[in-house]
């Protein structure tokens, strides 16, 4: 005699029923289209600091930065 309980669900009928709580944002792969601020201060920065800042300045996320994010 077979076990008791409901029959297994058909995998072809499975689908996600809950929607994403927050819609996604499509970011430009090339980074911001407009100008971005230079590293502030006029200090003699280390090359590693300049490289780090350039990575962030040209990243896709930088297109969503506000003025307070840069300062």
C-alpha positions as CSV (number, residue, x, y, z in Angstrom):
1,X,0.0,0.0,0.0
2,X,1.3,3.4,-0.9
3,X,2.0,6.2,1.6
4,X,-0.7,8.7,2.6
5,X,-0.7,12.3,1.8
6,X,-1.1,14.6,-1.2
7,X,0.3,13.7,-4.6
8,X,3.6,15.5,-5.5
9,X,3.1,18.8,-7.4
10,X,3.8,18.8,-11.1
11,X,7.1,20.6,-11.7
12,X,5.9,22.0,-15.0
13,X,3.2,24.0,-13.2
14,X,5.5,25.7,-10.6
15,X,5.8,29.4,-10.7
16,X,6.8,32.2,-8.3
17,X,3.7,34.0,-6.9
18,X,5.3,36.7,-4.8
19,X,6.5,39.8,-6.4
20,X,9.7,41.6,-5.7
21,X,9.3,44.1,-2.8
22,X,11.6,46.7,-4.4
23,X,11.9,47.1,-8.2
24,X,15.4,46.8,-9.6
25,X,17.4,49.7,-11.1
26,X,19.1,49.4,-14.5
27,X,22.5,51.0,-14.3
28,X,24.6,52.1,-17.2
29,X,27.5,49.7,-17.7
30,X,29.9,52.6,-18.7
31,X,29.3,54.6,-15.5
32,X,27.8,58.1,-15.3
33,X,27.2,60.0,-18.5
34,X,27.9,63.4,-17.1
35,X,30.8,64.9,-15.2
36,X,31.8,63.6,-11.8
37,X,33.8,65.5,-9.2
38,X,37.5,65.1,-8.8
39,X,39.0,63.9,-5.6
40,X,38.7,66.8,-3.2
41,X,41.4,68.5,-1.2
42,X,44.4,69.2,-3.5
43,X,46.5,66.8,-1.4
44,X,49.3,64.7,-2.7
45,X,47.3,61.4,-2.7
46,X,48.9,58.0,-2.9
47,X,48.5,56.2,-6.3
48,X,46.4,53.5,-4.6
49,X,44.0,56.2,-3.3
50,X,43.7,57.7,-6.8
51,X,43.1,54.3,-8.3
52,X,40.4,53.5,-5.7
53,X,38.7,56.8,-6.4
54,X,38.8,56.4,-10.1
55,X,37.2,52.9,-9.8
56,X,34.3,54.4,-7.8
57,X,34.0,57.5,-10.0
58,X,33.6,55.5,-13.2
59,X,31.5,52.6,-11.7
60,X,27.8,52.1,-12.7
61,X,26.8,52.8,-9.1
62,X,28.2,56.3,-9.4
63,X,25.4,57.3,-11.8
64,X,23.0,57.1,-8.8
65,X,25.2,59.1,-6.4
66,X,23.8,62.4,-5.0
67,X,25.9,65.4,-4.1
68,X,26.1,64.2,-0.5
69,X,27.5,60.9,-1.6
70,X,30.4,62.6,-3.3
71,X,31.3,64.9,-0.4
